[in-house]
Amino acid sequence: MKATRLALPDVVLFEPRVFGDERGFFFESFNHRQFEEAVGRSVNFVQDNHSRSSKGVLRGLHYQIVQPQGKLVRVVSGEVYDIAVDLRRSSPTFGQWAGEYLSAENKRQLWVPEGFAHGFLVLSDHAEFLYKTTDYYAPGHERCIVWNDPDLAITWPGSEAPILSEKDARGGRFESAEVYD
């Protein structure tokens, strides 16, 4: 598995070696030892999640201020544009973002560590999105930054207005967001 650190060096893109022929394909989607070597620390995943969304749905930018979650995300059907935003005030990349295209076809995975907001936009007719988390979902501690925050200036693909949940439409501004030390 190839691991590449992105412009935000704690965010890592994983690209598996895929073995395929006329029968189909095989790839190792997760190897704990290789994962920890790539991210440079011990990680314990406690929960797996699976969501399905339609084209144009934007989920995020989500994070938990208490019980922060690291996420290893991938797409098993369709395509998304996935975003990580550094919310660690002490980080040299505080307030910066990185984005990657994840799809069933490219089989890429993105490691979004604790201390980052996360979101994605569905580009295909639908997408099935899987992710492992390092802590449990804690709805009382969940926060949301609005997807089009002018200070973050995320460049989302496409020109259509995204489809948002009520919670995501009410997301707050980055300038007043609760962040990590």
C-alpha positions in Angstrom: 0.0 0.0 0.0 1.4 3.4 -1.0 1.0 6.1 1.6 1.4 9.8 0.7 1.3 12.8 3.1 -0.7 15.7 1.7 -0.2 19.4 2.0 -1.5 19.0 5.5 1.2 16.5 6.6 -0.9 14.7 9.2 -3.5 13.8 6.5 -2.4 10.7 4.6 -3.7 9.3 1.3 -3.5 5.5 1.0 -3.5 3.8 -2.4 -3.7 0.0 -2.4 -2.0 -2.4 -4.8 -4.8 -3.9 -6.8 -4.5 -7.3 -8.3 -7.0 -7.9 -11.1 -7.8 -10.0 -14.1 -10.9 -11.0 -16.1 -12.4 -12.6 -12.9 -12.3 -9.3 -10.9 -9.9 -7.9 -8.4 -8.4 -8.2 -4.9 -6.7 -5.7 -2.7 -5.8 -5.4 1.0 -8.0 -2.5 2.2 -6.5 -2.3 5.7 -3.3 -3.5 7.3 -2.9 -2.2 10.9 0.9 -2.4 11.0 1.4 -0.6 7.6 -1.2 2.0 8.6 0.5 2.8 11.9 3.9 3.0 10.2 2.5 5.5 7.6 0.8 7.7 10.2 3.7 7.5 12.7 1.7 6.6 15.8 -0.5 4.0 17.4 -4.2 4.1 16.4 -7.1 2.1 17.7 -10.3 2.0 15.7 -13.5 1.5 17.7 -16.4 2.0 15.2 -17.1 1.4 11.5 -19.7 3.5 9.7 -21.4 3.2 6.3 -23.4 6.0 4.6 -25.1 6.3 1.2 -25.8 9.6 -0.4 -27.2 10.9 -3.7 -25.4 13.2 -6.2 -24.9 16.7 -4.9 -25.2 15.8 -1.2 -22.6 17.6 0.9 -22.0 16.2 4.4 -19.9 18.3 6.7 -17.8 20.0 7.8 -18.1 17.8 11.0 -16.0 17.3 14.1 -16.4 16.4 17.7 -14.9 18.9 20.1 -14.8 16.3 22.9 -14.0 12.7 22.0 -12.4 13.8 18.7 -12.5 11.2 16.0 -9.7 10.2 13.7 -11.3 8.8 10.5 -10.0 6.4 7.8 -12.5 7.0 4.9 -13.1 5.3 1.6 -15.7 5.0 -1.1 -17.0 1.6 -2.2 -19.6 2.8 -4.7 -19.5 6.1 -6.7 -17.2 9.1 -6.2 -16.8 11.9 -3.7 -14.6 14.9 -3.2 -13.3 14.6 0.4 -12.1 17.5 2.6 -10.0 17.7 5.8 -9.6 21.0 7.6 -7.0 21.5 10.4 -8.6 22.8 13.5 -5.6 22.6 15.8 -4.7 26.1 16.9 -1.1 25.1 17.7 -0.6 23.6 14.2 1.4 25.5 11.5 -1.5 24.4 9.1 -4.3 25.7 11.3 -7.3 26.7 9.2 -5.9 25.1 6.0 -7.6 22.3 4.1 -6.7 19.4 1.8 -9.0 17.7 -0.7 -8.9 14.4 -2.6 -11.1 12.5 -5.0 -12.1 9.1 -3.5 -14.0 6.6 -5.6 -14.8 2.9 -5.9 -12.6 3.0 -9.1 -9.4 4.5 -7.6 -9.9 2.7 -4.2 -8.1 5.4 -2.4 -8.5 6.0 1.4 -7.9 9.1 3.4 -6.7 9.3 7.0 -8.2 12.4 8.7 -6.7 12.5 12.2 -8.2 13.8 15.4 -8.3 17.6 15.4 -9.6 18.0 11.9 -13.1 18.8 10.5 -14.2 16.5 7.7 -16.7 16.7 4.9 -17.4 15.3 1.4 -19.4 16.1 -1.7 -21.0 13.3 -3.8 -20.1 13.6 -7.5 -21.6 10.4 -8.9 -25.3 9.5 -9.0 -24.8 8.0 -5.5 -21.9 7.1 -3.3 -21.4 4.6 -0.5 -18.9 5.9 2.0 -17.2 3.8 4.7 -15.1 5.0 7.5 -13.4 3.8 10.7 -13.3 6.0 13.7 -10.9 6.2 16.7 -13.6 7.2 19.1 -17.4 6.7 19.4 -20.0 9.1 18.0 -20.9 11.7 20.7 -23.8 13.8 19.3 -23.7 16.3 22.2 -20.1 17.2 21.2 -20.5 17.3 17.5 -19.8 20.6 15.8 -20.3 21.8 12.2 -18.6 24.5 10.2 -20.5 25.7 7.2 -19.3 24.2 3.9 -18.8 27.5 2.1 -17.1 29.4 4.9 -15.3 32.4 3.3 -12.3 32.2 5.6 -11.6 28.6 4.7 -12.3 29.3 1.0 -12.6 25.6 0.1 -12.7 25.0 -3.7 -15.5 22.4 -4.1 -15.9 20.9 -7.6 -19.0 21.8 -9.7 -21.1 24.9 -9.8 -24.4 23.6 -8.4 -25.5 24.4 -4.9 -25.1 21.3 -2.8 -27.9 19.4 -1.0 -27.5 19.9 2.7 -29.1 18.5 5.9 -30.7 21.1 8.1 -27.8 20.7 10.6 -25.2 21.3 7.9 -27.0 24.3 6.5 -26.9 25.8 10.0 -23.2 25.2 10.3 -21.2 28.0 12.0 -18.4 30.1 10.8 -14.8 29.1 11.2 -13.9 32.4 12.9 -16.2 31.5 15.8 -15.8 27.7 15.8 -14.6 25.8 18.9 -11.2 24.5 18.0 -8.5 22.3 19.5 -5.4 23.7 21.3 
